[in-house]
Amino acid sequence: VFFVIFLDLGWSILSGSLTLAIMILPTITRTAQEAILAVAQEYRENSLALGATRWQTVSRVILPAAMPGIVTGIILSIGRAVGETAAIILTAGSSLGMPLAPTDPARTMSVHLYIMAMEGISTERAFGTALLLVILIIIINFLANLSLKRFSQAVR
């Protein structure tokens, strides 16, 4: 509502995007912090003892070791953003038309599913939307697992 009313962006993709970004930021921040703190203190000490600068230690030792946890936090946040309905209804609207600009109102799949299911307009379309959402989540999880494997191999 801050972006819609106070900043006068109206119901738009931009308002919805900014709202979701603020909503998922704490999850990403906290999981990244936990992942970085989970890196063994010995890694830091060994890197510094070998003559690496603090920046080299962070960029070449700590971040690569923490990357699987950071990516996991990002994936959790994306999953939360995909399923968010209430915030999107209040910021991006629920327009049926195709948005042509970031300032146009839009309708996400989760909002579409909610409206189709609650108003009983079309059960078939509601199930189709649900199937598409499930497929989208499976693809995101597959890509996440693939990226985690690549990050894990890069660390080794």
BAMARZA-716002 format. One line per 4 residues: for each residue x, y, z of N, C-alpha, C. Coordinates in steps of 0.001 Angstrom, whole numbers, padded with zeros to 6 digits. Layout:
BEGIN
X,Y,Z,X,Y,Z,X,Y,Z ~ ...
END
This chain:
BEGIN
000834,-001179,000000,000000,000000,000000,000886,001253,000000 ~ 002074,001154,000567,003006,002285,000585,003312,002755,-000833 ~ 003599,001800,-001725,003942,002165,-003095,002723,002631,-003881 ~ 001574,002029,-003609,000355,002359,-004348,-000153,003743,-003980
-000252,004032,-002689,-000874,005284,-002246,000165,006375,-001975 ~ 001139,006086,-001109,002078,007118,-000674,002978,007590,-001817 ~ 003539,006645,-002584,004400,007018,-003709,003613,007243,-004997 ~ 002300,007022,-004933,001391,007276,-006054,001774,006497,-007320
002202,005237,-007141,002495,004389,-008294,001248,003683,-008808 ~ 000193,003689,-008008,-001043,003018,-008414,-000879,001508,-008428 ~ -001942,000824,-008832,-001858,-000625,-008972,-001039,-000914,-010216 ~ 000124,-001482,-010015,001014,-001706,-011154,001987,-002833,-010860
002612,-003295,-011920,003646,-004327,-011788,004792,-003794,-010931 ~ 005122,-002536,-011122,006200,-001919,-010354,005899,-001926,-008859 ~ 004676,-001566,-008487,004279,-001589,-007070,004356,-003000,-006507 ~ 003846,-003967,-007255,003884,-005359,-006808,005297,-005884,-006673
006153,-005554,-007643,007543,-006013,-007602,008293,-005441,-006410 ~ 008124,-004156,-006179,008799,-003530,-005042,008294,-004086,-003715 ~ 006995,-004344,-003638,006427,-004923,-002412,006989,-006315,-002163 ~ 007019,-007154,-003205,007569,-008503,-003042,009053,-008462,-002698
009786,-007540,-003293,011212,-007423,-002989,011430,-007111,-001512 ~ 010624,-006214,-000973,010754,-005876,000446,010306,-007045,001321 ~ 009296,-007795,000869,008803,-008921,001668,009808,-010066,001740 ~ 010550,-010321,000651,011477,-011453,000657,012877,-011067,001116
013158,-009784,001211,014485,-009335,001628,014922,-009885,002988 ~ 014069,-009895,004018,014510,-010456,005302,014873,-011942,005226 ~ 014141,-012705,004432,014447,-014134,004298,015804,-014327,003640 ~ 016044,-013599,002570,017329,-013720,001878,018467,-013262,002786
018272,-012155,003470,019311,-011620,004348,019639,-012586,005478 ~ 018618,-013118,006105,018835,-014013,007250,019491,-015325,006825 ~ 019042,-015912,005717,019653,-017170,005283,021087,-016943,004816 ~ 021354,-015809,004171,022729,-015508,003768,023619,-015315,004996
023098,-014631,005998,023856,-014420,007228,024156,-015753,007909 ~ 023156,-016612,008003,023362,-017924,008626,024349,-018768,007831 ~ 024268,-018710,006501,025187,-019487,005669,026623,-019007,005843 ~ 026810,-017708,005926,028161,-017162,006103,028703,-017497,007491
027849,-017413,008507,028294,-017755,009864,028566,-019249,010023 ~ 027963,-020075,009159,028155,-021520,009249,029503,-021969,008689 ~ 030179,-021101,007942,031498,-021446,007418,032460,-021544,008597 ~ 033212,-022614,008626,034103,-022883,009758,035117,-021749,009953
035351,-021413,011198,036308,-020360,011552,037714,-020725,011078 ~ 037997,-022016,011005,039317,-022463,010557,039594,-022024,009125 ~ 038567,-022006,008271,038749,-021551,006891,039237,-020108,006871 ~ 038615,-019284,007680,039001,-017870,007741,040446,-017738,008245
040719,-018426,009346,042051,-018334,009955,043135,-018874,009027 ~ 042868,-019996,008370,043854,-020581,007459,044127,-019660,006279 ~ 043082,-019067,005740,043248,-018159,004609,044078,-016945,005004 ~ 043766,-016363,006147,044528,-015202,006609,045966,-015581,006963
046156,-016782,007505,047505,-017236,007864,048369,-017461,006626 ~ 047731,-017794,005506,048477,-017993,004263,048781,-016682,003546 ~ 048366,-015567,004144,048704,-014262,003589,047620,-013617,002746 ~ 046450,-014190,002727,045357,-013585,001963,044842,-012351,002695
044401,-011390,001925,043790,-010211,002539,042386,-010583,003011 ~ 041778,-009677,003762,040404,-009950,004236,039459,-010087,003049 ~ 039623,-009221,002040,038765,-009284,000862,038955,-010612,000128 ~ 040185,-011062,-000033,040434,-012347,-000684,039827,-013485,000125
039907,-013402,001430,039309,-014430,002285,037804,-014478,002094 ~ 037183,-013320,002075,035725,-013279,001902,035337,-013766,000517 ~ 035987,-013244,-000523,035556,-013539,-001886,035961,-014922,-002376 ~ 037071,-015465,-001880,037558,-016738,-002413,037394,-017922,-001469
037097,-017650,-000201,036962,-018746,000763,035560,-018779,001367 ~ 035152,-017682,001978,033894,-017682,002732,032678,-017744,001812 ~ 032609,-016846,000820,031432,-016835,-000056,031254,-018126,-000855 ~ 032308,-018691,-001459,032089,-019969,-002151,031607,-021084,-001223
032111,-021103,000011,031667,-022132,000957,030233,-021890,001415 ~ 029816,-020634,001487,028462,-020299,001944,027444,-020263,000812 ~ 027889,-020344,-000429,026998,-020168,-001570,025811,-021132,-001602 ~ 025969,-022418,-001278,024775,-023281,-001272,023685,-022793,-000324
024061,-022308,000847,023074,-021774,001786,022442,-020488,001294 ~ 023233,-019643,000648,022707,-018390,000102,021721,-018680,-001021 ~ 022084,-019596,-001909,021190,-019964,-003018,019910,-020584,-002478 ~ 020017,-021381,-001436,018820,-021962,-000820,017891,-020871,-000306
018433,-019858,000323,017617,-018740,000800,016943,-017991,-000328 ~ 017655,-017810,-001424,017067,-017140,-002583,015932,-017976,-003157 ~ 016128,-019290,-003218,015090,-020175,-003760,013865,-020187,-002853 ~ 014083,-020238,-001551,012952,-020152,-000620,012179,-018851,-000814
012895,-017783,-001016,012250,-016487,-001208,011483,-016421,-002520 ~ 012036,-017002,-003567,011325,-017037,-004848,010046,-017841,-004709 ~ 010124,-018971,-004004,008918,-019769,-003765,007873,-018996,-002990 ~ 008307,-018224,-002032,007361,-017403,-001262,006746,-016328,-002147
007562,-015705,-002982,007059,-014644,-003857,006082,-015186,-004890 ~ 006348,-016383,-005416,005450,-016980,-006411,004087,-017262,-005801 ~ 004049,-017687,-004563,002788,-018040,-003928,002071,-016888,-003253 ~ 002676,-015726,-003227,002067,-014587,-002541,000868,-014068,-003329
-000270,-013996,-002679,-001493,-013547,-003343,-001989,-012228,-002774 ~ -002089,-012130,-001468,-002695,-010952,-000841,-001934,-009673,-001178 ~ -000625,-009709,-001075,000159,-008503,-001346,000040,-008076,-002800 ~ -000059,-009044,-003690,-000160,-008717,-005111,-001525,-008136,-005448
-002578,-008675,-004841,-003915,-008124,-005095,-003955,-006656,-004679 ~ -003304,-006327,-003569,-003346,-004959,-003050,-002378,-004003,-003736 ~ -001402,-004524,-004476,-000424,-003629,-005093,-000411,-003694,-006616 ~ -000501,-004878,-007180,-000459,-005001,-008640,-001850,-005074,-009239
-002848,-005293,-008398,-004220,-005387,-008891,-004536,-006787,-009382 ~ -005617,-006900,-010113,-005989,-008200,-010681,-006613,-007989,-012050 ~ -005920,-007251,-012876,-006394,-006921,-014210,-006321,-008139,-015122 ~ -007316,-008301,-015967,-007307,-009392,-016938,-006486,-009049,-018166
-006314,-007758,-018443,-005594,-007341,-019637,-004100,-007604,-019538 ~ -003464,-007674,-020709,-002021,-007873,-020777,-001320,-006551,-020470 ~ -000459,-006523,-019467,000246,-005271,-019156,001278,-004960,-020240 ~ 001351,-003706,-020619,002291,-003286,-021656,003456,-002476,-021097
003344,-002063,-019850,004395,-001264,-019216,004477,-001638,-017738 ~ 005597,-001360,-017088,005718,-001671,-015656,004728,-000920,-014778 ~ 004138,000137,-015297,003179,000904,-014507,001739,000458,-014737 ~ 001540,-000588,-015543,000194,-001113,-015798,-000178,-002141,-014741
-001476,-002248,-014406,-001900,-003310,-013486,-001768,-004678,-014148 ~ -001649,-005714,-013330,-001460,-007068,-013854,-002131,-008072,-012931 ~ -002096,-009323,-013347,-002628,-010409,-012530,-001615,-011554,-012565 ~ -001181,-011988,-011390,-000261,-013119,-011333,-001048,-014423,-011366
-000320,-015518,-011535,-000995,-016816,-011603,-001654,-017174,-010281 ~ -001029,-016829,-009177,-001633,-017165,-007884,-002914,-016367,-007653 ~ -002932,-015111,-008080,-004153,-014304,-007975,-005221,-014852,-008910 ~ -004803,-015236,-010112,-005740,-015813,-011081,-006367,-017091,-010522
-005550,-017938,-009930,-006054,-019176,-009329,-007030,-018866,-008204 ~ -006693,-017926,-007357,-007565,-017546,-006246,-008917,-017064,-006763 ~ -008911,-016186,-007748,-010169,-015646,-008275,-010986,-016741,-008951 ~ -010339,-017585,-009744,-011061,-018668,-010426,-011672,-019645,-009423
-010931,-019977,-008385,-011419,-020961,-007414,-012496,-020381,-006503 ~ -012320,-019147,-006053,-013254,-018573,-005087,-014560,-018105,-005716 ~ -014499,-017634,-006942,-015714,-017147,-007580,-016411,-018215,-008405 ~ -015793,-019362,-008552,-016412,-020464,-009280,-016642,-020163,-010749
-015826,-019312,-011324,-015999,-018924,-012725,-015740,-020107,-013646 ~ -014594,-020750,-013455,-014236,-021878,-014306,-013319,-022811,-013528 ~ -013867,-023939,-013150,-013081,-024919,-012402,-011941,-025460,-013252 ~ -012200,-025656,-014553,-011165,-026186,-015446,-009973,-025228,-015527
-010252,-023942,-015638,-009163,-022963,-015705,-008422,-022871,-014377 ~ -009134,-023030,-013290,-008483,-023017,-011975,-007520,-024192,-011852 ~ -007958,-025387,-012277,-007070,-026551,-012233,-005906,-026397,-013208 ~ -006169,-025808,-014366,-005092,-025557,-015326,-004049,-024606,-014764
-004505,-023568,-014104,-003584,-022618,-013475,-002798,-023286,-012355 ~ -003476,-024106,-011556,-002792,-024824,-010470,-001728,-025756,-011035 ~ -002052,-026453,-012118,-001087,-027347,-012752,000121,-026562,-013253 ~ -000134,-025438,-013882,000966,-024603,-014362,001841,-024102,-013220
001227,-023712,-012111,001997,-023279,-010941,002857,-024410,-010389 ~ 002298,-025605,-010323,003060,-026762,-009837,004232,-027049,-010769 ~ 003989,-027007,-012082,005067,-027240,-013049,006144,-026169,-012908 ~ 005731,-024923,-012735,006685,-023829,-012548,007537,-024047,-011301
006924,-024467,-010222,007665,-024717,-008981,008620,-025897,-009145 ~ 008196,-026936,-009858,009080,-028079,-010118,010286,-027636,-010938 ~ 010066,-026807,-011957,011177,-026312,-012773,012126,-025462,-011932 ~ 011585,-024591,-011095,012431,-023763,-010225,013247,-024645,-009281
012619,-025671,-008702,013347,-026582,-007808,014426,-027353,-008557 ~ 014131,-027779,-009781,015123,-028498,-010583,016321,-027599,-010876 ~ 016052,-026373,-011313,017139,-025437,-011592,017920,-025091,-010325 ~ 017222,-025019,-009211,017891,-024741,-007940,018823,-025884,-007557
018338,-027112,-007676,019184,-028267,-007361,020381,-028335,-008295 ~ 020162,-028024,-009568,021251,-028021,-010536,022298,-026974,-010170 ~ 021848,-025781,-009811,022802,-024731,-009444,023518,-025060,-008137 ~ 022809,-025675,-007184,023465,-026072,-005934,024549,-027108,-006179
024292,-028058,-007085,025310,-029063,-007411,026526,-028404,-008039 ~ 026298,-027440,-008925,027425,-026752,-009562,028221,-025934,-008549 ~ 027520,-025251,-007633,028217,-024490,-006596,028996,-025424,-005682 ~ 028415,-026570,-005351,029096,-027527,-004476,030347,-028072,-005145
030272,-028347,-006452,031437,-028842,-007176,032514,-027768,-007283 ~ 032100,-026512,-007440,033066,-025418,-007544,033812,-025213,-006234 ~ 033143,-025458,-005112,033773,-025294,-003805,034803,-026385,-003566 ~ 034510,-027581,-004031,035438,-028704,-003829,036644,-028496,-004683
END
